[in-house]
Amino acid sequence: MTVSEKQTQLVEDLSFIEDRQERLAAVVDRARRRPAFPDSLKSDAHRVHGCISQVWIVGELRDGVLRFQFEADSPLVKGLVALLVDLYDGAAPADIAATEPTLFDDLGITRDLTPTRQNGLAAVRAQIKALASRCLP
């Protein structure tokens, strides 16, 4: 499945929740079921700079696709980052680098985020894109 197809699926999966606040709560809840992030990876090398919250993300190329692990110290931020990771996890680096996320706008989440949170999400996207770009031939 391409990143664009995944994005469409994620939007469809969450847009049935009509109330924006309930939708955001569902995003946060999805992140609670994520696997634990090893403390050993919580280093400055993996930290997303540009976020007020602490966010760490690691990407590993396996069999031609990138697999991501992440952690965030805020439940809301963790939920938002989980959506980005769900979007890009298991995709080819070229697809990751080329496809910008629109799901936050499509789901109406962006209008409920402060400019600081929006900037933090942009920093996470930039780090994911940089990880993908380093894996390109």
Secondary structure, 3 states (H helix, E strand, C coil): CCHHHHHHHHHHHHHCCCCHHHHHHHHHHHHHCCCCCCHHHCCCCCECCCCCCCEEEEEEEECCEEEEEEEECCHHHHHHHHHHHHHHCCECHHHHHHCCCCHHHHCCCHHHCCHHHHHHHHHHHHHHHHHHHHCCC
